């Protein structure tokens, strides 16, 4: 279930304040930071983004 466009426009990465990109797939919904030096992936659980740096996945 993709996030609403209006919500995605106001969300930002808590680590670097860059915009987030919704790359949610059915099996692993997440928001990816668009910052060049950051790239953290934040999980989306039950349609709610978990914007905690401790919960984010580091880029591969």
Phi, psi and omega in degrees: 000110181291152178285156177295143181299321180296322179291317181297329180292331183262349179280146177218157178296127180291340182277316186235356177070018175279160176297159179251147180248129180278106177243046183286127171250165183300325184269336182215078179291133179201160175248131184253132176291136181269001178294135184299324183263356186254277177072018179296147179247117182262132181287155173241116182245123181055037179080006182245121178292133178260094185266059176245127181301324180293336180267350185284150176267134178286149178296150181283000000 
